[in-house]
């Protein structure tokens, strides 16, 4: 059972409008059924489990992940978080999102 007061460190990307895009279960790349993490090119990998993907991201100096395009299209793009751009997110929230999006 997850306690309501458990938190997990999650990287985020600062968008052009200063909002934050967190690496959360809604970042799952639907076409591949997995989370795409790593810098574009040979370093990208697909990880089906959210917790495994988060664990890998947290070891990266500059975490990169694919997220939905904010312009409303079905396209998605890879973004890179600045080192240290990490906040705590309630674990219960993440688990609820995993149920919704899978992974």
MODELLER restraints for C-alpha pairs under 7 A, 6 or more apart:
rsr = mdl.restraints
at = mdl.atoms
rsr.add(forms.Gaussian(group=physical.xy_distance, feature=features.Distance(at['CA:2:A'], at['CA:92:A']), mean=6.36, stdev=0.5))
rsr.add(forms.Gaussian(group=physical.xy_distance, feature=features.Distance(at['CA:4:A'], at['CA:92:A']), mean=6.21, stdev=0.5))
rsr.add(forms.Gaussian(group=physical.xy_distance, feature=features.Distance(at['CA:5:A'], at['CA:90:A']), mean=6.98, stdev=0.5))
rsr.add(forms.Gaussian(group=physical.xy_distance, feature=features.Distance(at['CA:6:A'], at['CA:90:A']), mean=5.98, stdev=0.5))
rsr.add(forms.Gaussian(group=physical.xy_distance, feature=features.Distance(at['CA:6:A'], at['CA:91:A']), mean=5.64, stdev=0.5))
rsr.add(forms.Gaussian(group=physical.xy_distance, feature=features.Distance(at['CA:7:A'], at['CA:88:A']), mean=5.65, stdev=0.5))
rsr.add(forms.Gaussian(group=physical.xy_distance, feature=features.Distance(at['CA:7:A'], at['CA:89:A']), mean=5.30, stdev=0.5))
rsr.add(forms.Gaussian(group=physical.xy_distance, feature=features.Distance(at['CA:7:A'], at['CA:90:A']), mean=4.40, stdev=0.5))
rsr.add(forms.Gaussian(group=physical.xy_distance, feature=features.Distance(at['CA:7:A'], at['CA:91:A']), mean=5.11, stdev=0.5))
rsr.add(forms.Gaussian(group=physical.xy_distance, feature=features.Distance(at['CA:8:A'], at['CA:88:A']), mean=5.16, stdev=0.5))
rsr.add(forms.Gaussian(group=physical.xy_distance, feature=features.Distance(at['CA:8:A'], at['CA:89:A']), mean=5.34, stdev=0.5))
rsr.add(forms.Gaussian(group=physical.xy_distance, feature=features.Distance(at['CA:8:A'], at['CA:90:A']), mean=6.32, stdev=0.5))
rsr.add(forms.Gaussian(group=physical.xy_distance, feature=features.Distance(at['CA:8:A'], at['CA:91:A']), mean=5.85, stdev=0.5))
rsr.add(forms.Gaussian(group=physical.xy_distance, feature=features.Distance(at['CA:9:A'], at['CA:86:A']), mean=6.17, stdev=0.5))
rsr.add(forms.Gaussian(group=physical.xy_distance, feature=features.Distance(at['CA:9:A'], at['CA:87:A']), mean=5.43, stdev=0.5))
rsr.add(forms.Gaussian(group=physical.xy_distance, feature=features.Distance(at['CA:9:A'], at['CA:88:A']), mean=4.35, stdev=0.5))
rsr.add(forms.Gaussian(group=physical.xy_distance, feature=features.Distance(at['CA:9:A'], at['CA:89:A']), mean=6.33, stdev=0.5))
rsr.add(forms.Gaussian(group=physical.xy_distance, feature=features.Distance(at['CA:10:A'], at['CA:22:A']), mean=6.71, stdev=0.5))
rsr.add(forms.Gaussian(group=physical.xy_distance, feature=features.Distance(at['CA:10:A'], at['CA:23:A']), mean=6.32, stdev=0.5))
rsr.add(forms.Gaussian(group=physical.xy_distance, feature=features.Distance(at['CA:10:A'], at['CA:86:A']), mean=5.33, stdev=0.5))
rsr.add(forms.Gaussian(group=physical.xy_distance, feature=features.Distance(at['CA:10:A'], at['CA:87:A']), mean=5.54, stdev=0.5))
rsr.add(forms.Gaussian(group=physical.xy_distance, feature=features.Distance(at['CA:10:A'], at['CA:88:A']), mean=6.03, stdev=0.5))
rsr.add(forms.Gaussian(group=physical.xy_distance, feature=features.Distance(at['CA:10:A'], at['CA:89:A']), mean=6.66, stdev=0.5))
rsr.add(forms.Gaussian(group=physical.xy_distance, feature=features.Distance(at['CA:11:A'], at['CA:22:A']), mean=5.98, stdev=0.5))
rsr.add(forms.Gaussian(group=physical.xy_distance, feature=features.Distance(at['CA:11:A'], at['CA:23:A']), mean=5.98, stdev=0.5))
rsr.add(forms.Gaussian(group=physical.xy_distance, feature=features.Distance(at['CA:11:A'], at['CA:81:A']), mean=6.81, stdev=0.5))
rsr.add(forms.Gaussian(group=physical.xy_distance, feature=features.Distance(at['CA:11:A'], at['CA:85:A']), mean=5.73, stdev=0.5))
rsr.add(forms.Gaussian(group=physical.xy_distance, feature=features.Distance(at['CA:11:A'], at['CA:86:A']), mean=4.22, stdev=0.5))
rsr.add(forms.Gaussian(group=physical.xy_distance, feature=features.Distance(at['CA:11:A'], at['CA:87:A']), mean=6.51, stdev=0.5))
rsr.add(forms.Gaussian(group=physical.xy_distance, feature=features.Distance(at['CA:12:A'], at['CA:20:A']), mean=6.04, stdev=0.5))
rsr.add(forms.Gaussian(group=physical.xy_distance, feature=features.Distance(at['CA:12:A'], at['CA:21:A']), mean=5.29, stdev=0.5))
rsr.add(forms.Gaussian(group=physical.xy_distance, feature=features.Distance(at['CA:12:A'], at['CA:22:A']), mean=4.11, stdev=0.5))
rsr.add(forms.Gaussian(group=physical.xy_distance, feature=features.Distance(at['CA:12:A'], at['CA:23:A']), mean=6.03, stdev=0.5))
rsr.add(forms.Gaussian(group=physical.xy_distance, feature=features.Distance(at['CA:12:A'], at['CA:81:A']), mean=5.94, stdev=0.5))
rsr.add(forms.Gaussian(group=physical.xy_distance, feature=features.Distance(at['CA:12:A'], at['CA:85:A']), mean=5.78, stdev=0.5))
rsr.add(forms.Gaussian(group=physical.xy_distance, feature=features.Distance(at['CA:12:A'], at['CA:86:A']), mean=5.91, stdev=0.5))
rsr.add(forms.Gaussian(group=physical.xy_distance, feature=features.Distance(at['CA:13:A'], at['CA:20:A']), mean=5.53, stdev=0.5))
rsr.add(forms.Gaussian(group=physical.xy_distance, feature=features.Distance(at['CA:13:A'], at['CA:21:A']), mean=5.12, stdev=0.5))
rsr.add(forms.Gaussian(group=physical.xy_distance, feature=features.Distance(at['CA:13:A'], at['CA:22:A']), mean=6.44, stdev=0.5))
rsr.add(forms.Gaussian(group=physical.xy_distance, feature=features.Distance(at['CA:13:A'], at['CA:79:A']), mean=6.98, stdev=0.5))
rsr.add(forms.Gaussian(group=physical.xy_distance, feature=features.Distance(at['CA:13:A'], at['CA:80:A']), mean=6.62, stdev=0.5))
rsr.add(forms.Gaussian(group=physical.xy_distance, feature=features.Distance(at['CA:13:A'], at['CA:81:A']), mean=4.72, stdev=0.5))
rsr.add(forms.Gaussian(group=physical.xy_distance, feature=features.Distance(at['CA:14:A'], at['CA:20:A']), mean=4.70, stdev=0.5))
rsr.add(forms.Gaussian(group=physical.xy_distance, feature=features.Distance(at['CA:14:A'], at['CA:21:A']), mean=6.50, stdev=0.5))
rsr.add(forms.Gaussian(group=physical.xy_distance, feature=features.Distance(at['CA:24:A'], at['CA:94:A']), mean=6.77, stdev=0.5))
rsr.add(forms.Gaussian(group=physical.xy_distance, feature=features.Distance(at['CA:25:A'], at['CA:50:A']), mean=6.43, stdev=0.5))
rsr.add(forms.Gaussian(group=physical.xy_distance, feature=features.Distance(at['CA:25:A'], at['CA:94:A']), mean=6.95, stdev=0.5))
rsr.add(forms.Gaussian(group=physical.xy_distance, feature=features.Distance(at['CA:25:A'], at['CA:97:A']), mean=5.75, stdev=0.5))
rsr.add(forms.Gaussian(group=physical.xy_distance, feature=features.Distance(at['CA:25:A'], at['CA:98:A']), mean=5.42, stdev=0.5))
rsr.add(forms.Gaussian(group=physical.xy_distance, feature=features.Distance(at['CA:25:A'], at['CA:101:A']), mean=6.09, stdev=0.5))
rsr.add(forms.Gaussian(group=physical.xy_distance, feature=features.Distance(at['CA:26:A'], at['CA:101:A']), mean=5.99, stdev=0.5))
rsr.add(forms.Gaussian(group=physical.xy_distance, feature=features.Distance(at['CA:27:A'], at['CA:35:A']), mean=6.69, stdev=0.5))
rsr.add(forms.Gaussian(group=physical.xy_distance, feature=features.Distance(at['CA:27:A'], at['CA:66:A']), mean=6.53, stdev=0.5))
rsr.add(forms.Gaussian(group=physical.xy_distance, feature=features.Distance(at['CA:27:A'], at['CA:67:A']), mean=4.82, stdev=0.5))
rsr.add(forms.Gaussian(group=physical.xy_distance, feature=features.Distance(at['CA:27:A'], at['CA:68:A']), mean=6.59, stdev=0.5))
rsr.add(forms.Gaussian(group=physical.xy_distance, feature=features.Distance(at['CA:28:A'], at['CA:34:A']), mean=5.52, stdev=0.5))
rsr.add(forms.Gaussian(group=physical.xy_distance, feature=features.Distance(at['CA:28:A'], at['CA:35:A']), mean=4.71, stdev=0.5))
rsr.add(forms.Gaussian(group=physical.xy_distance, feature=features.Distance(at['CA:29:A'], at['CA:35:A']), mean=5.51, stdev=0.5))
rsr.add(forms.Gaussian(group=physical.xy_distance, feature=features.Distance(at['CA:29:A'], at['CA:36:A']), mean=6.54, stdev=0.5))
rsr.add(forms.Gaussian(group=physical.xy_distance, feature=features.Distance(at['CA:33:A'], at['CA:48:A']), mean=6.62, stdev=0.5))
rsr.add(forms.Gaussian(group=physical.xy_distance, feature=features.Distance(at['CA:34:A'], at['CA:46:A']), mean=5.59, stdev=0.5))
rsr.add(forms.Gaussian(group=physical.xy_distance, feature=features.Distance(at['CA:34:A'], at['CA:47:A']), mean=5.25, stdev=0.5))
rsr.add(forms.Gaussian(group=physical.xy_distance, feature=features.Distance(at['CA:34:A'], at['CA:48:A']), mean=4.16, stdev=0.5))
rsr.add(forms.Gaussian(group=physical.xy_distance, feature=features.Distance(at['CA:35:A'], at['CA:46:A']), mean=5.44, stdev=0.5))
rsr.add(forms.Gaussian(group=physical.xy_distance, feature=features.Distance(at['CA:35:A'], at['CA:47:A']), mean=5.16, stdev=0.5))
rsr.add(forms.Gaussian(group=physical.xy_distance, feature=features.Distance(at['CA:35:A'], at['CA:48:A']), mean=5.99, stdev=0.5))
rsr.add(forms.Gaussian(group=physical.xy_distance, feature=features.Distance(at['CA:35:A'], at['CA:53:A']), mean=6.72, stdev=0.5))
rsr.add(forms.Gaussian(group=physical.xy_distance, feature=features.Distance(at['CA:36:A'], at['CA:44:A']), mean=6.60, stdev=0.5))
rsr.add(forms.Gaussian(group=physical.xy_distance, feature=features.Distance(at['CA:36:A'], at['CA:45:A']), mean=5.67, stdev=0.5))
rsr.add(forms.Gaussian(group=physical.xy_distance, feature=features.Distance(at['CA:36:A'], at['CA:46:A']), mean=4.63, stdev=0.5))
rsr.add(forms.Gaussian(group=physical.xy_distance, feature=features.Distance(at['CA:36:A'], at['CA:47:A']), mean=6.56, stdev=0.5))
rsr.add(forms.Gaussian(group=physical.xy_distance, feature=features.Distance(at['CA:36:A'], at['CA:65:A']), mean=5.79, stdev=0.5))
rsr.add(forms.Gaussian(group=physical.xy_distance, feature=features.Distance(at['CA:36:A'], at['CA:66:A']), mean=5.52, stdev=0.5))
rsr.add(forms.Gaussian(group=physical.xy_distance, feature=features.Distance(at['CA:37:A'], at['CA:44:A']), mean=5.53, stdev=0.5))
rsr.add(forms.Gaussian(group=physical.xy_distance, feature=features.Distance(at['CA:37:A'], at['CA:45:A']), mean=5.55, stdev=0.5))
rsr.add(forms.Gaussian(group=physical.xy_distance, feature=features.Distance(at['CA:37:A'], at['CA:46:A']), mean=6.47, stdev=0.5))
rsr.add(forms.Gaussian(group=physical.xy_distance, feature=features.Distance(at['CA:37:A'], at['CA:64:A']), mean=5.62, stdev=0.5))
rsr.add(forms.Gaussian(group=physical.xy_distance, feature=features.Distance(at['CA:37:A'], at['CA:65:A']), mean=4.27, stdev=0.5))
rsr.add(forms.Gaussian(group=physical.xy_distance, feature=features.Distance(at['CA:37:A'], at['CA:66:A']), mean=6.43, stdev=0.5))
rsr.add(forms.Gaussian(group=physical.xy_distance, feature=features.Distance(at['CA:38:A'], at['CA:44:A']), mean=4.32, stdev=0.5))
rsr.add(forms.Gaussian(group=physical.xy_distance, feature=features.Distance(at['CA:38:A'], at['CA:45:A']), mean=6.34, stdev=0.5))
rsr.add(forms.Gaussian(group=physical.xy_distance, feature=features.Distance(at['CA:38:A'], at['CA:63:A']), mean=6.70, stdev=0.5))
rsr.add(forms.Gaussian(group=physical.xy_distance, feature=features.Distance(at['CA:38:A'], at['CA:64:A']), mean=4.74, stdev=0.5))
rsr.add(forms.Gaussian(group=physical.xy_distance, feature=features.Distance(at['CA:38:A'], at['CA:65:A']), mean=5.98, stdev=0.5))
rsr.add(forms.Gaussian(group=physical.xy_distance, feature=features.Distance(at['CA:39:A'], at['CA:64:A']), mean=5.46, stdev=0.5))
rsr.add(forms.Gaussian(group=physical.xy_distance, feature=features.Distance(at['CA:47:A'], at['CA:53:A']), mean=5.69, stdev=0.5))
rsr.add(forms.Gaussian(group=physical.xy_distance, feature=features.Distance(at['CA:48:A'], at['CA:103:A']), mean=5.92, stdev=0.5))
rsr.add(forms.Gaussian(group=physical.xy_distance, feature=features.Distance(at['CA:49:A'], at['CA:103:A']), mean=4.77, stdev=0.5))
rsr.add(forms.Gaussian(group=physical.xy_distance, feature=features.Distance(at['CA:50:A'], at['CA:103:A']), mean=5.37, stdev=0.5))
rsr.add(forms.Gaussian(group=physical.xy_distance, feature=features.Distance(at['CA:57:A'], at['CA:63:A']), mean=5.26, stdev=0.5))
rsr.add(forms.Gaussian(group=physical.xy_distance, feature=features.Distance(at['CA:61:A'], at['CA:83:A']), mean=6.03, stdev=0.5))
rsr.add(forms.Gaussian(group=physical.xy_distance, feature=features.Distance(at['CA:62:A'], at['CA:80:A']), mean=6.38, stdev=0.5))
rsr.add(forms.Gaussian(group=physical.xy_distance, feature=features.Distance(at['CA:62:A'], at['CA:81:A']), mean=5.76, stdev=0.5))
rsr.add(forms.Gaussian(group=physical.xy_distance, feature=features.Distance(at['CA:62:A'], at['CA:82:A']), mean=5.81, stdev=0.5))
rsr.add(forms.Gaussian(group=physical.xy_distance, feature=features.Distance(at['CA:62:A'], at['CA:83:A']), mean=5.27, stdev=0.5))
rsr.add(forms.Gaussian(group=physical.xy_distance, feature=features.Distance(at['CA:63:A'], at['CA:80:A']), mean=5.66, stdev=0.5))
rsr.add(forms.Gaussian(group=physical.xy_distance, feature=features.Distance(at['CA:63:A'], at['CA:81:A']), mean=5.34, stdev=0.5))
rsr.add(forms.Gaussian(group=physical.xy_distance, feature=features.Distance(at['CA:64:A'], at['CA:78:A']), mean=6.54, stdev=0.5))
rsr.add(forms.Gaussian(group=physical.xy_distance, feature=features.Distance(at['CA:64:A'], at['CA:79:A']), mean=5.45, stdev=0.5))
rsr.add(forms.Gaussian(group=physical.xy_distance, feature=features.Distance(at['CA:64:A'], at['CA:80:A']), mean=4.24, stdev=0.5))
rsr.add(forms.Gaussian(group=physical.xy_distance, feature=features.Distance(at['CA:64:A'], at['CA:81:A']), mean=6.23, stdev=0.5))
rsr.add(forms.Gaussian(group=physical.xy_distance, feature=features.Distance(at['CA:65:A'], at['CA:78:A']), mean=5.33, stdev=0.5))
rsr.add(forms.Gaussian(group=physical.xy_distance, feature=features.Distance(at['CA:65:A'], at['CA:79:A']), mean=5.65, stdev=0.5))
rsr.add(forms.Gaussian(group=physical.xy_distance, feature=features.Distance(at['CA:65:A'], at['CA:80:A']), mean=6.71, stdev=0.5))
rsr.add(forms.Gaussian(group=physical.xy_distance, feature=features.Distance(at['CA:66:A'], at['CA:76:A']), mean=6.54, stdev=0.5))
rsr.add(forms.Gaussian(group=physical.xy_distance, feature=features.Distance(at['CA:66:A'], at['CA:77:A']), mean=5.28, stdev=0.5))
rsr.add(forms.Gaussian(group=physical.xy_distance, feature=features.Distance(at['CA:66:A'], at['CA:78:A']), mean=4.10, stdev=0.5))
rsr.add(forms.Gaussian(group=physical.xy_distance, feature=features.Distance(at['CA:66:A'], at['CA:79:A']), mean=6.22, stdev=0.5))
rsr.add(forms.Gaussian(group=physical.xy_distance, feature=features.Distance(at['CA:67:A'], at['CA:76:A']), mean=5.54, stdev=0.5))
rsr.add(forms.Gaussian(group=physical.xy_distance, feature=features.Distance(at['CA:67:A'], at['CA:77:A']), mean=5.72, stdev=0.5))
rsr.add(forms.Gaussian(group=physical.xy_distance, feature=features.Distance(at['CA:67:A'], at['CA:78:A']), mean=6.37, stdev=0.5))
rsr.add(forms.Gaussian(group=physical.xy_distance, feature=features.Distance(at['CA:68:A'], at['CA:75:A']), mean=6.52, stdev=0.5))
rsr.add(forms.Gaussian(group=physical.xy_distance, feature=features.Distance(at['CA:68:A'], at['CA:76:A']), mean=4.31, stdev=0.5))
rsr.add(forms.Gaussian(group=physical.xy_distance, feature=features.Distance(at['CA:68:A'], at['CA:77:A']), mean=6.51, stdev=0.5))
rsr.add(forms.Gaussian(group=physical.xy_distance, feature=features.Distance(at['CA:69:A'], at['CA:75:A']), mean=5.71, stdev=0.5))
rsr.add(forms.Gaussian(group=physical.xy_distance, feature=features.Distance(at['CA:69:A'], at['CA:76:A']), mean=4.61, stdev=0.5))
rsr.add(forms.Gaussian(group=physical.xy_distance, feature=features.Distance(at['CA:69:A'], at['CA:77:A']), mean=6.19, stdev=0.5))
